[in-house]
């Protein structure tokens, strides 16, 4: 299998309404990679716009949302086969998923019928036992995939009372035990930190940055009650853009290359909205003013 290069530079997640915009970015040399939601694509019938990007040299990363790696069951072989087939079809250097559970069981039961899917990415308890389950599931997934696996931190609006590890320590231990990579979502990190009352900058700088394959960023909404919602439908707020700048500065100060940083948007996906957000993202990545604030 011929693989594309690792994600670098700034990028936009592929959504059909902005396919022409992404093609224009690629033609201008402003897009070296993109990402597609794995569950939305059939490897046997790839969208023509995506194959055109692939054939133009753009790295396309399949990004899963339904594997449920932090659930009690081992990953579904059919979902893993789907991810593997997409990696082959796109000649991808890696695939990605989330550190989350998404369903209660593999099959319905008499009590719950078919109400099994959460419809949301839910955080696992950050305990030693939960980590053991996650490690087993990640290893099982790695064994079935033809390319490396990167896992993403989710936006968690609550913590479990059983938690004994914070998120940076939890994900560091996962990386150390499995060798997996990370997709560091700075908007999700901000949402989680606001909800639990921690310092997002301090949390960011404790993540295993050397294990980050690429970065996510998205827009959200700051509510009057102080809660931040990761909506993927609004403009990126200044604190999230500040985290992008802090992250880029942290890599530069450590003498490491800044990983690829990808903009996600799932509602109000218009060329005008995406173009504006992409300009803001590139400005934040280029911002060196925060370098002295990196701890």
Secondary structure, DSSP 8 states (H G I E B T S, - for coil): --------SEEE---GGGHHHHHHHHHTT--SEEEEEGGG-BTTB--HHHHHHHHTT-EEEEE-SS--TTSSS---HHHHHHHHHHHHHHT-SEEEEES-EEES-SS-BTTTBTTTEEEEEE----SHHHHHHHHHHHHHHHHH-SSEEEEE----S---TT--S-HHHHHHHHHHHH--EEEEEHHHHHHHHHHHT--HHHHHTTS-GGGEEEEEEE--EE-TTS-EE--SSS---HHHHHHHHHHHHHHHHTT----EEEEE--SS--HHHHHHHHHHHHHHHH--TTGGG--
